[in-house]
Amino acid sequence: MAKYHKDLDLAPRDVVTRAMVTEEGLGNQVYLKIDMIEHFSERFPQISSLCEEMNINWKSGYIPVIPGAHFLMGGIQTNLKGETTVPGLYAVGETASTRVHGGANRLASNSLLECIVFANRLADWLIKKEETTSIIQASRSYNPSTRECIDLPTIAEIQAKMMKYVGIEREEKGLKKILEWLRSYQVHHISSITDKFYSKKQIEQLHMTTVAWLIASSAIERKESRGAHYRSDYPSKNDGQWGGNRRIIRTFQQKANINVSNQAIER
């Protein structure tokens, strides 16, 4: 890491991740050094047992590692009480975007603090609310023989394409390629899932395809790099154009409607 950042292995996680990818591209295996940790198997039994299952000798003091996506930056927009824009729907923790910590490079400790703080704030708010909200559970049954036939990519295909073109490093050519691939499925012509007989798996595929399109289409518009959004063709931050808190509302048929505030918040 001395080649990449003054803080070495304590550099921001997006910097460490890109360094790992660069080294792997040079043919070097990246390892996590653990020989300074006493009683490793007792402190990390799941990791040590997984290594043993995979015939990895963790006792050598080195464990091979690669980057992996494991949480969301951004999330469901809420206010400081945990309320979303949908009446009766609340969100706290890693699923929520409270904007109190920014989102360019989220820290695990921050999301833990948000879980504790906003769960209590939301609980207090719900207790104090005088009005009650009735929730009617929708009944939805279907016969597999009448299930709607739709052409959607598999979950594995979506994951592989997103990691390849919208993953650790992004650039215009790859983003255009995946957007063209996603548009070929014509998801925007599919009517509401509530009035069709889709299976649970089809609904999941539909939602994943939609979210993939939203992420990729937003990434291609943001011609700068900020935190984990890294454009190899635009490697620097551009505060003049992008240094602010913004909301993007879009559909498949529309171009982005971007509202920019004067408050400069890294997102």
N, C-alpha and C positions, 0 to 999 in steps of 0.2 A: 504493500500500500504506500510505501515511501514515494513511489513514482506518481501517485495519483492525488494524495491529499496530505496536508500537514498534520492532520489528526490520526493518520495511519488507519488502523482497523476501527477506530472510533469515529471515522468520518460519517457524514449522513448516509443513510442506507441506500439511497439511489446512487451515490457516488461509489460505494463499495460494490453494489450490484453491477454497475457498468464496468468497474475494474475487473471483476470476476469474469464477465463475458469477454472482455478484451483478452485476458490471459488465456482463457479457454480457446479463443480464436487463434492464439499463437501456439496452441498445442500443449499448454501447461495445465496440469490438474491442480485444482484449488482445494486446499485442506483447511479444516478448522483445527487449530492447535489446542490440545486439551491436557498435555502432560503436566501442567502446573496445578491441575485440579485434583485434590486428594479425594479418595473414595468415590471416584467418578460413577461407578455402577450403582452405588447406593444413592447418590444424589440425583442421578439421571437414569433410573432403571429402564425406562421406555426406550431411550436412545441406545443404551448399551445392548438391550435385548434385540432391538431392530437391527443393529450392526451385526450381531451374531447370526441372526436369521439370514442376512445377506452376505455372510462370510467376509465381513469387514473386521479386521483386527483393530479394534479401538484401543487396545492396550499398548499399541505402538505409539500412542500419543497424538495421532492424526486421524481425522475423519474426513473423507471426501465430501464436498458440499457443492451444490449448484443453487442458483436463485430460484425462488418459487413465489407465486402470488398467493397471499393468504388473508388479505383483508381489503376493505374498500376505503378509498379516500374520497370524501364527498359524502354522499348518502342522501337520506330523506330530509328535506328542508324542514326545520322546526323553529319555533320561537324559544325563548328562554324558559318556557314552562313545559316543553316537550310536545306542544301541539303541532300537528302538521296542517297543511292547507285543506285536508279532508276532515270534515266535522266528525268527531268521535274516534279519530285515528291518532295515536300517539307513538312517538319513537324516542328511545334513549340508547346511549352506548354507541357501539361501532356502526350501527345501522343509521344513526342520525347525523345530520350536518347542522351543528349548532353555530358554527363559525367562530367559536371562542378560541380555537387553537390554530386557525388556518387549515390548509389541507394540501399544501404543496408536497409535504413529506411528513406524513403523520407518524407520531411516536406512540408506541404501545402504552407507555405510562400515561399519556394524555387521554387515551380512550378509556383506560381504567378509571381515571379521575372523573371523566364524563359519566361513566356508568353510575358511580357513587353519588355524584352531585345532582345529576339531572333525574335520576330515579327518585331521589328524595324530594326534589322540587316538584316533580310531576305528582307524586303521591300526596304532597301537601295541597297542591292545587285541586286535585280530584276530590279530596276530603272537604275542601272549603266550598266547592261548587254547589250551588243550591239546586240547579236544574239537573234532571237525570236524563240520560239518553237511552232510549230503547233500541236494542239491537235485534233485528229480525234475521234469523238464520235462513238463508235461501236454500231451498231444496233443489237439488240438481241431479237428476238421474238420467241415464241414457242406456240405450241398447247398442251394444257393439256393432250390430248389423247395420245401424243407421248412422254410424259415426262418420263425421265429415272427412273426406279425403283431401289432404293438403300436402303440398310438396315443401318439405322443410329440411334443412341440413341436420345431420345427427349432432348430438351434444359433443361427441368427440371431435367432429369436424370443426364446430364453432370454437372449441377450446384451442385446437391446434392452429387454426387460422389467426385467432386473436393473439396468441402468444407470438406467432411468427411476424405479423405485420403491425400489431398495436401493443406490443409488449414492452420490453425494457428500452429499446430504441425504436423511434418512429421516423419515417421520412415519407415525402409526398408520393413517391412511386408506389411504395407498399400500401399506403393508406388508400390510394385510388384503386389498387388491385382488389383489396378486400371490400371496399364499398361497391365496386362493380359486382363482385361475387354475391354480396348480401342483397343487392337490388334485384338480382336475377331470380330471387325467390318470391318477389312481389308480395311481401308481407303486408304492405300498406293496403292491398286490395281485400284482405281478409276482414270479414265483418266481426263485430264484437264476439268475444269468446262466450258470452253469456247466452247467446241465442243459437249456438251451434253445439253439436254433440262431439266435442273433442275429448280425447283421452287426457289423463293427467300428464302423460309424457309429451303429448302434442302441445299442450298449453305451456309446459316448461320450455320446449323447443322454440315456440312462438315468442315467448318472453325473452329468451336468451338471444334470439336473432334480432329482436327489436332493440334490446339494450346494446348489443354489439354494434348495430348501426348508429345508435346515438353517440356512443363513445368514439367510434372511428370518424364520424362526420364532424364531431366537435374538435377532435385532435387535428384534423387536416386544416381547420380554420385557424387554429392557434399557432401562428408562425413565430414561435419562440420556444425556449426551454425554461421550465420552472419546476423545481422539485422532481418528482417522478415522471412528469411529462417531459420527456427528452426527445427533441427533434434533432437528429444528426445533421439535417440540412439547415437548421436554425438553432445552433448550439447555445446561444446567449439569451439572457433575459431581455425583454423589451418593455420596460416600465411605462414608456411613453404611450404605447398602444394597449398594453395588457395589465398594467399595474393598478388593478382595481377589483372590486367585488362585482361580479356580474351574474345575471340570470339569463339563461338561454332557453327559449321556448320554441319547439319546432315539431313539425310532423314530416312524414315522408314527402308530402306534396309541397311543403313550404321551405323557403330559405330560413336561416336562423333569424329570430327576433331577439336582438341583444340589448339589454338595458345595463348601462354601466353607471356605477355610483362614483362619487368623488373620493370616497374613502379607499385608500390603497391597502388592500388586504391580499396577501399572497394566497392564491388558491391552487 
